[in-house]
Amino acid sequence: MIEAGVHFGHGIKKWNPKMAPYISAKRKGTHIINLARTARFLSEGCDLVFDAASQGKSFLIVGTKKRATDLVASAAIRARCHYVNKKWFSGMLTNWSITKTRLSQFRDLRAEEKMGKFQHLPKRDVAILKRKLSTLQRYLGWIKYMTRLPDIVIVLDQQKEYIALRECAILGIPTISLVDTNCDPDLANISIPANDDTMTSIRLILNKLVFAICEGRSVYIRNR
């Protein structure tokens, strides 16, 4: 964890006092995260996703930070999870009936385009449909196969994904979140204290969780 820089927090002037129990020291104006706490809550997170995956439950990984876009996509695909790595639009979960309708429209439009139905329409109509398809792809393309609310949501940047966390809290969906020293550890069910700015840190935490999901899915497949 030290090599991945998981222990580096934010500057001491930019912190949330609720993170005090997760901070072990101050070094050159920067808070240092207690890695014993990180290991403990990471283990709890891995146990939670393993148990859920072994029961066939679904996951949503949320990380819209530009540098983490590819990391989120590859990890989610590897673990067969839904993911959002571009932009979270408000109400994605709390207005699920609307989201579900849009997803259905998106799948229908994709099918029509692939079957060549657009070719028989006037150019103006095709342009309108393609713009609509492009918009739906941008916001919903990563959850296009999600037919119901996820059972667990994993968040990689609490402050950037605050709306997603609030929606999960309203709906009672369990959440696992990375929390840096400027975050509120009370917003997620399991908060893993870790550097949420460095890709090596995010990759280490996410890979551990994804590995646990994959292991759980293997158990579920064997027991079916």
C-alpha positions as CSV (number, residue, x, y, z in Angstrom):
1,M,0.0,0.0,0.0
2,I,2.9,2.4,0.8
3,E,4.3,1.8,-2.7
4,A,1.0,2.7,-4.2
5,G,0.8,5.9,-2.2
6,V,-2.4,4.9,-0.5
7,H,-1.3,6.6,2.7
8,F,-1.0,10.1,1.3
9,G,-4.0,12.3,2.3
10,H,-4.7,16.0,1.5
11,G,-3.0,19.0,3.0
12,I,-3.7,19.6,6.7
13,K,-5.7,22.7,6.0
14,K,-8.0,20.8,3.6
15,W,-9.4,18.0,5.8
16,N,-12.7,16.8,7.4
17,P,-12.4,16.4,11.2
18,K,-14.5,13.3,10.9
19,M,-11.5,11.6,9.3
20,A,-9.4,12.1,12.5
21,P,-9.7,8.4,13.5
22,Y,-8.2,7.4,10.1
23,I,-5.2,9.7,10.2
24,S,-2.0,8.5,11.8
25,A,0.4,11.5,11.3
26,K,1.2,14.8,9.7
27,R,4.2,15.0,7.3
28,K,5.3,18.2,5.5
29,G,1.9,19.7,5.7
30,T,0.1,16.6,4.6
31,H,-2.1,14.2,6.5
32,I,-0.9,10.5,6.5
33,I,-3.7,7.9,6.4
34,N,-3.5,5.0,8.9
35,L,-3.0,2.0,6.7
36,A,-4.0,-0.4,9.4
37,R,-7.5,1.2,9.2
38,T,-7.3,1.0,5.4
39,A,-6.6,-2.7,5.5
40,R,-9.4,-3.4,8.0
41,F,-12.1,-1.6,6.0
42,L,-10.8,-2.9,2.7
43,S,-11.1,-6.4,4.1
44,E,-14.7,-5.6,5.2
45,G,-15.5,-4.3,1.7
46,C,-14.0,-7.4,0.1
47,D,-16.0,-9.7,2.4
48,L,-19.2,-7.8,1.6
49,V,-18.8,-7.9,-2.2
50,F,-17.7,-11.6,-2.1
51,D,-20.8,-12.6,-0.1
52,A,-23.0,-10.6,-2.4
53,A,-21.4,-11.9,-5.6
54,S,-21.7,-15.5,-4.3
55,Q,-25.5,-14.9,-4.1
56,G,-25.7,-13.6,-7.6
57,K,-26.2,-9.9,-6.7
58,S,-25.4,-7.0,-9.0
59,F,-22.9,-4.2,-8.6
60,L,-22.4,-0.7,-10.0
61,I,-19.0,1.0,-10.0
62,V,-19.0,4.8,-10.1
63,G,-15.8,6.7,-11.0
64,T,-16.1,9.7,-13.3
65,K,-12.7,11.2,-12.7
66,K,-11.1,11.6,-16.2
67,R,-7.9,9.8,-15.3
68,A,-9.8,6.8,-13.9
69,T,-12.1,6.4,-16.9
70,D,-10.3,3.4,-18.5
71,L,-9.5,1.9,-15.1
72,V,-13.1,1.9,-14.1
73,A,-14.2,0.4,-17.5
74,S,-11.7,-2.4,-17.5
75,A,-12.3,-3.4,-13.9
76,A,-16.1,-3.4,-14.3
77,I,-15.9,-5.4,-17.5
78,R,-13.6,-7.9,-15.8
79,A,-16.0,-8.4,-12.9
80,R,-19.1,-8.2,-15.1
81,C,-20.4,-5.1,-13.2
82,H,-22.3,-2.1,-14.5
83,Y,-20.4,1.1,-14.4
84,V,-20.5,4.9,-14.8
85,N,-17.3,6.5,-15.8
86,K,-18.3,9.6,-17.7
87,K,-21.0,11.6,-15.9
88,W,-23.5,10.8,-13.3
89,F,-26.9,12.4,-14.1
90,S,-29.0,13.4,-11.2
91,G,-31.8,10.9,-10.5
92,M,-30.2,8.0,-12.3
93,L,-31.3,5.7,-9.4
94,T,-33.9,7.7,-7.5
95,N,-35.9,8.2,-10.7
96,W,-35.4,4.6,-11.8
97,S,-38.6,4.4,-13.7
98,I,-37.5,7.2,-16.0
99,T,-34.0,5.8,-16.3
100,K,-35.4,2.4,-17.1
101,T,-37.6,3.9,-19.9
102,R,-34.6,5.7,-21.3
103,L,-32.5,2.5,-21.3
104,S,-35.3,0.7,-23.1
105,Q,-35.3,3.5,-25.7
106,F,-31.5,3.3,-26.0
107,R,-31.6,-0.5,-26.6
108,D,-34.4,-0.1,-29.2
109,L,-32.6,2.6,-31.1
110,R,-29.3,0.6,-31.1
111,A,-31.2,-2.4,-32.5
112,E,-32.9,-0.4,-35.2
113,E,-29.6,1.2,-36.3
114,K,-27.9,-2.2,-36.4
115,M,-30.8,-3.7,-38.5
116,G,-30.4,-0.8,-41.0
117,K,-33.8,0.7,-40.3
118,F,-32.3,4.2,-40.2
119,Q,-31.5,3.8,-44.0
120,H,-35.2,3.9,-44.9
121,L,-35.9,7.2,-43.0
122,P,-35.5,10.8,-44.3
123,K,-32.1,12.3,-43.6
124,R,-33.5,14.9,-41.1
125,D,-35.1,12.1,-39.0
126,V,-31.9,10.1,-39.1
127,A,-29.9,13.0,-37.8
128,I,-32.4,13.5,-34.9
129,L,-32.3,9.8,-34.0
130,K,-28.5,9.7,-34.1
131,R,-28.2,12.7,-31.9
132,K,-30.6,11.1,-29.4
133,L,-28.7,7.8,-29.6
134,S,-25.4,9.7,-29.0
135,T,-26.8,11.4,-25.9
136,L,-28.2,8.2,-24.5
137,Q,-24.8,6.5,-25.2
138,R,-23.0,9.2,-23.3
139,Y,-25.1,9.0,-20.2
140,L,-26.4,5.5,-20.2
141,G,-24.1,3.4,-22.4
142,W,-22.3,1.9,-19.5
143,I,-25.4,0.7,-17.7
144,K,-27.3,-0.4,-20.9
145,Y,-27.9,-3.9,-19.6
146,M,-29.0,-2.9,-16.1
147,T,-32.6,-4.0,-15.7
148,R,-33.0,-3.2,-12.0
149,L,-31.4,-1.2,-9.3
150,P,-27.9,-2.5,-8.2
151,D,-27.5,-4.3,-5.0
152,I,-24.2,-2.6,-4.1
153,V,-22.6,0.5,-5.4
154,I,-18.8,1.1,-5.3
155,V,-17.7,4.8,-5.4
156,L,-14.1,5.8,-6.1
157,D,-14.3,9.6,-5.3
158,Q,-16.7,10.5,-2.6
159,Q,-16.8,14.3,-3.3
160,K,-17.1,14.0,-7.0
161,E,-19.8,11.3,-6.7
162,Y,-21.7,12.9,-3.8
163,I,-25.0,12.8,-5.7
164,A,-24.6,9.1,-6.4
165,L,-24.0,8.4,-2.7
166,R,-27.0,10.5,-1.7
167,E,-29.3,8.6,-4.1
168,C,-28.0,5.3,-2.7
169,A,-28.7,6.5,0.9
170,I,-32.2,7.5,0.0
171,L,-32.9,4.1,-1.6
172,G,-31.1,2.1,1.0
173,I,-28.5,0.7,-1.4
174,P,-25.3,-0.4,0.4
175,T,-22.3,1.6,-0.6
176,I,-18.5,1.1,-0.5
177,S,-16.5,4.3,-0.9
178,L,-12.9,5.4,-1.0
179,V,-12.5,8.3,1.5
180,D,-9.5,10.7,1.4
181,T,-8.8,13.0,4.4
182,N,-11.2,15.7,3.1
183,C,-14.2,13.3,3.0
184,D,-17.0,12.3,5.3
185,P,-16.7,8.7,6.3
186,D,-20.3,8.6,7.5
187,L,-21.8,8.9,4.0
188,A,-21.1,5.3,2.9
189,N,-21.8,1.9,4.6
190,I,-18.1,1.0,4.3
191,S,-15.6,3.8,3.9
192,I,-12.1,2.8,2.9
193,P,-9.6,5.5,3.9
194,A,-7.2,5.9,1.0
195,N,-5.7,8.4,-1.4
196,D,-8.4,9.0,-4.0
197,D,-6.2,11.2,-6.3
198,T,-3.4,8.8,-7.3
199,M,-4.2,6.2,-9.9
200,T,-1.9,3.6,-8.3
201,S,-3.9,3.9,-5.0
202,I,-7.3,3.8,-6.7
203,R,-6.2,0.8,-8.9
204,L,-5.0,-1.2,-5.8
205,I,-8.2,-0.7,-3.9
206,L,-10.4,-1.3,-6.9
207,N,-8.5,-4.4,-8.0
208,K,-8.9,-5.9,-4.5
209,L,-12.7,-5.4,-4.6
210,V,-13.0,-6.6,-8.2
211,F,-11.0,-9.8,-7.3
212,A,-13.3,-10.5,-4.4
213,I,-16.3,-10.0,-6.8
214,C,-14.9,-12.4,-9.3
215,E,-14.2,-15.0,-6.6
216,G,-17.7,-14.7,-5.4
217,R,-19.2,-15.0,-8.9
218,S,-17.2,-18.3,-9.3
219,V,-18.8,-19.7,-6.1
220,Y,-22.2,-18.6,-7.4
221,I,-21.7,-20.4,-10.7
222,R,-20.4,-23.6,-9.1
223,N,-23.4,-23.7,-6.7
224,R,-26.1,-23.1,-9.3
